Amino acid sequence: MTPRLRVLIAFVAAFGLLAASPQATVAKKRHRHPGCGKFCRQAGGFGGGPSTKVPVKIRSQEIRVDRDGIIGIRAYCTLSRTCDGAILVDGHVSYGRADLRIPAHKTRTVYVAVPSKGRRYLKRHGHDRQVYATVPLKGDHPVSVSKRLTLLLPHS
């Protein structure tokens, strides 16, 4: 075996080990995909506010759309059992809807995918300060309506 061939074989072997090492692999970016099941798709829009205790509280928030076109809305379940339903986000245009499941007496961030029409509106106007989220729950519960939300453009 010639010295050139030995060097070539050693180089190929070293490259193979380098490629097989876990440090050499590039981490894949995970994309979030907020779901919208059957109940979410059939849920109505704005309705009369509840006359009793609201099952889901959503305080006033300033929310920025991320690069994937997703917003995260903080919501608190006031019931003694899990709040299970949908969240609908509307303003000058519809900003999307998603399934909602929050454990009893807990606060969670609910992710909602903003459709292209909503992102286009934000791109033209910069923000929308007249956004509200409605939360219809499964079962015999009143619809919760959020405080006013502000949606902002993603960072460039």
DRENKEPA-37796 format. One record per residue (C-alpha): residue number from 1; residue in one letter; x, y, z. Coordinates in Angstrom, 2 decimals, padded with zeros to 5 digits. Layout:
! DRENKEPA-37796
site i->NUM&aa->a&c1->X&c2->Y&c3->Z
...
END
This chain:
! DRENKEPA-37796
site i->1&aa->m&c1->000.00&c2->000.00&c3->000.00
site i->2&aa->t&c1->001.41&c2->003.36&c3->-000.99
site i->3&aa->p&c1->001.70&c2->006.24&c3->001.50
site i->4&aa->r&c1->-000.79&c2->008.31&c3->-000.53
site i->5&aa->l&c1->-003.40&c2->005.55&c3->-000.34
site i->6&aa->r&c1->-002.89&c2->005.22&c3->003.45
site i->7&aa->v&c1->-003.42&c2->008.95&c3->003.92
site i->8&aa->l&c1->-006.53&c2->008.85&c3->001.75
site i->9&aa->i&c1->-008.00&c2->005.91&c3->003.72
site i->10&aa->a&c1->-007.21&c2->007.60&c3->007.05
site i->11&aa->f&c1->-008.82&c2->010.83&c3->005.84
site i->12&aa->v&c1->-012.00&c2->009.02&c3->004.68
site i->13&aa->a&c1->-012.22&c2->007.11&c3->007.98
site i->14&aa->a&c1->-011.77&c2->010.29&c3->010.05
site i->15&aa->f&c1->-014.40&c2->012.10&c3->007.99
site i->16&aa->g&c1->-016.81&c2->009.19&c3->008.46
site i->17&aa->l&c1->-016.35&c2->009.30&c3->012.24
site i->18&aa->l&c1->-016.82&c2->013.05&c3->012.29
site i->19&aa->a&c1->-020.04&c2->012.83&c3->010.30
site i->20&aa->a&c1->-021.38&c2->010.08&c3->012.57
site i->21&aa->s&c1->-020.74&c2->011.98&c3->015.81
site i->22&aa->p&c1->-023.82&c2->013.50&c3->017.48
site i->23&aa->q&c1->-022.13&c2->016.90&c3->017.79
site i->24&aa->a&c1->-021.90&c2->017.18&c3->014.02
site i->25&aa->t&c1->-025.66&c2->016.92&c3->013.51
site i->26&aa->v&c1->-027.52&c2->020.18&c3->013.16
site i->27&aa->a&c1->-030.53&c2->020.66&c3->015.42
site i->28&aa->k&c1->-033.74&c2->021.00&c3->013.45
site i->29&aa->k&c1->-035.95&c2->023.97&c3->014.31
site i->30&aa->r&c1->-039.24&c2->022.82&c3->015.74
site i->31&aa->h&c1->-042.32&c2->024.51&c3->014.31
site i->32&aa->r&c1->-045.39&c2->024.89&c3->016.44
site i->33&aa->h&c1->-048.71&c2->024.04&c3->014.85
site i->34&aa->p&c1->-051.69&c2->025.18&c3->016.92
site i->35&aa->g&c1->-054.59&c2->022.81&c3->016.37
site i->36&aa->c&c1->-058.21&c2->023.58&c3->015.65
site i->37&aa->g&c1->-060.44&c2->020.53&c3->016.03
site i->38&aa->k&c1->-064.13&c2->020.00&c3->015.25
site i->39&aa->f&c1->-065.43&c2->022.06&c3->018.19
site i->40&aa->c&c1->-063.03&c2->024.89&c3->017.37
site i->41&aa->r&c1->-064.13&c2->025.01&c3->013.72
site i->42&aa->q&c1->-067.82&c2->025.07&c3->014.68
site i->43&aa->a&c1->-067.50&c2->027.60&c3->017.50
site i->44&aa->g&c1->-069.29&c2->030.89&c3->016.91
site i->45&aa->g&c1->-067.92&c2->034.39&c3->017.14
site i->46&aa->f&c1->-068.82&c2->037.19&c3->019.51
site i->47&aa->g&c1->-071.85&c2->036.65&c3->021.68
site i->48&aa->g&c1->-073.33&c2->038.21&c3->024.75
site i->49&aa->g&c1->-070.87&c2->038.36&c3->027.64
site i->50&aa->p&c1->-071.46&c2->036.12&c3->030.63
site i->51&aa->s&c1->-073.78&c2->037.30&c3->033.35
site i->52&aa->t&c1->-072.08&c2->034.99&c3->035.87
site i->53&aa->k&c1->-068.47&c2->034.22&c3->036.74
site i->54&aa->v&c1->-066.32&c2->034.04&c3->033.60
site i->55&aa->p&c1->-064.81&c2->030.58&c3->033.12
site i->56&aa->v&c1->-061.66&c2->031.86&c3->031.34
site i->57&aa->k&c1->-060.00&c2->035.20&c3->032.13
site i->58&aa->i&c1->-057.81&c2->036.89&c3->029.53
site i->59&aa->r&c1->-056.26&c2->040.16&c3->030.66
site i->60&aa->s&c1->-055.28&c2->043.00&c3->028.38
site i->61&aa->q&c1->-052.05&c2->042.08&c3->026.56
site i->62&aa->e&c1->-049.71&c2->043.35&c3->023.88
site i->63&aa->i&c1->-048.93&c2->040.37&c3->021.63
site i->64&aa->r&c1->-046.35&c2->040.18&c3->018.87
site i->65&aa->v&c1->-046.84&c2->037.80&c3->015.96
site i->66&aa->d&c1->-043.74&c2->035.61&c3->015.63
site i->67&aa->r&c1->-041.97&c2->034.75&c3->012.36
site i->68&aa->d&c1->-044.01&c2->031.55&c3->012.03
site i->69&aa->g&c1->-047.25&c2->033.59&c3->012.14
site i->70&aa->i&c1->-048.24&c2->032.41&c3->015.63
site i->71&aa->i&c1->-049.43&c2->034.42&c3->018.63
site i->72&aa->g&c1->-049.47&c2->033.28&c3->022.25
site i->73&aa->i&c1->-052.33&c2->034.46&c3->024.47
site i->74&aa->r&c1->-052.12&c2->034.04&c3->028.25
site i->75&aa->a&c1->-055.39&c2->032.73&c3->029.72
site i->76&aa->y&c1->-056.49&c2->031.66&c3->033.21
site i->77&aa->c&c1->-059.09&c2->028.94&c3->033.93
site i->78&aa->t&c1->-061.32&c2->029.95&c3->036.87
site i->79&aa->l&c1->-063.29&c2->026.69&c3->036.99
site i->80&aa->s&c1->-062.68&c2->023.83&c3->039.42
site i->81&aa->r&c1->-062.28&c2->021.49&c3->036.44
site i->82&aa->t&c1->-060.35&c2->021.70&c3->033.16
site i->83&aa->c&c1->-061.44&c2->024.43&c3->030.75
site i->84&aa->d&c1->-061.87&c2->022.67&c3->027.40
site i->85&aa->g&c1->-063.04&c2->024.55&c3->024.32
site i->86&aa->a&c1->-061.79&c2->026.95&c3->021.67
site i->87&aa->i&c1->-060.34&c2->030.43&c3->021.41
site i->88&aa->l&c1->-061.34&c2->032.80&c3->018.60
site i->89&aa->v&c1->-059.30&c2->035.96&c3->018.03
site i->90&aa->d&c1->-061.00&c2->038.78&c3->016.10
site i->91&aa->g&c1->-060.29&c2->042.45&c3->015.45
site i->92&aa->h&c1->-060.46&c2->044.42&c3->012.23
site i->93&aa->v&c1->-060.00&c2->040.98&c3->010.60
site i->94&aa->s&c1->-060.14&c2->037.44&c3->011.95
site i->95&aa->y&c1->-056.80&c2->036.58&c3->013.54
site i->96&aa->g&c1->-057.44&c2->032.86&c3->013.86
site i->97&aa->r&c1->-058.77&c2->030.22&c3->016.20
site i->98&aa->a&c1->-057.39&c2->027.25&c3->018.08
site i->99&aa->d&c1->-058.29&c2->024.53&c3->020.55
site i->100&aa->l&c1->-058.03&c2->025.52&c3->024.20
site i->101&aa->r&c1->-057.34&c2->023.20&c3->027.14
site i->102&aa->i&c1->-056.30&c2->024.70&c3->030.48
site i->103&aa->p&c1->-056.16&c2->022.79&c3->033.80
site i->104&aa->a&c1->-058.35&c2->024.05&c3->036.65
site i->105&aa->h&c1->-057.08&c2->027.24&c3->038.34
site i->106&aa->k&c1->-054.00&c2->027.43&c3->036.07
site i->107&aa->t&c1->-052.65&c2->029.97&c3->033.60
site i->108&aa->r&c1->-051.45&c2->028.77&c3->030.21
site i->109&aa->t&c1->-050.32&c2->030.31&c3->026.95
site i->110&aa->v&c1->-052.65&c2->029.31&c3->024.12
site i->111&aa->y&c1->-051.04&c2->029.42&c3->020.68
site i->112&aa->v&c1->-053.10&c2->030.62&c3->017.70
site i->113&aa->a&c1->-051.98&c2->030.56&c3->014.06
site i->114&aa->v&c1->-052.65&c2->033.92&c3->012.39
site i->115&aa->p&c1->-053.88&c2->033.51&c3->008.78
site i->116&aa->s&c1->-052.20&c2->035.36&c3->005.93
site i->117&aa->k&c1->-055.06&c2->037.88&c3->005.76
site i->118&aa->g&c1->-054.39&c2->038.86&c3->009.39
site i->119&aa->r&c1->-050.64&c2->039.12&c3->008.86
site i->120&aa->r&c1->-051.25&c2->041.23&c3->005.73
site i->121&aa->y&c1->-053.47&c2->043.63&c3->007.74
site i->122&aa->l&c1->-050.77&c2->043.99&c3->010.41
site i->123&aa->k&c1->-048.11&c2->044.58&c3->007.75
site i->124&aa->r&c1->-050.15&c2->047.42&c3->006.24
site i->125&aa->h&c1->-051.23&c2->049.04&c3->009.51
site i->126&aa->g&c1->-048.41&c2->048.12&c3->011.90
site i->127&aa->h&c1->-050.72&c2->047.04&c3->014.72
site i->128&aa->d&c1->-054.33&c2->046.39&c3->015.67
site i->129&aa->r&c1->-055.43&c2->047.74&c3->019.03
site i->130&aa->q&c1->-059.06&c2->046.58&c3->018.78
site i->131&aa->v&c1->-058.59&c2->042.82&c3->019.15
site i->132&aa->y&c1->-060.69&c2->040.58&c3->021.40
site i->133&aa->a&c1->-060.59&c2->036.87&c3->022.10
site i->134&aa->t&c1->-063.77&c2->034.89&c3->022.75
site i->135&aa->v&c1->-063.63&c2->031.53&c3->024.49
site i->136&aa->p&c1->-066.61&c2->029.20&c3->024.09
site i->137&aa->l&c1->-066.21&c2->026.10&c3->026.28
site i->138&aa->k&c1->-067.68&c2->022.66&c3->025.71
site i->139&aa->g&c1->-070.72&c2->021.97&c3->027.84
site i->140&aa->d&c1->-073.09&c2->024.42&c3->029.48
site i->141&aa->h&c1->-070.74&c2->027.32&c3->030.22
site i->142&aa->p&c1->-071.03&c2->030.99&c3->029.26
site i->143&aa->v&c1->-068.74&c2->032.42&c3->026.59
site i->144&aa->s&c1->-065.76&c2->034.35&c3->027.98
site i->145&aa->v&c1->-064.67&c2->037.58&c3->026.28
site i->146&aa->s&c1->-061.17&c2->038.94&c3->026.83
site i->147&aa->k&c1->-060.07&c2->042.42&c3->027.72
site i->148&aa->r&c1->-058.73&c2->044.40&c3->024.76
site i->149&aa->l&c1->-055.64&c2->042.89&c3->023.11
site i->150&aa->t&c1->-053.07&c2->044.62&c3->020.92
site i->151&aa->l&c1->-051.44&c2->042.69&c3->018.06
site i->152&aa->l&c1->-048.07&c2->043.84&c3->016.73
site i->153&aa->l&c1->-045.98&c2->043.01&c3->013.66
site i->154&aa->p&c1->-043.19&c2->040.45&c3->014.00
site i->155&aa->h&c1->-039.65&c2->041.80&c3->014.42
site i->156&aa->s&c1->-037.90&c2->042.13&c3->011.08
END
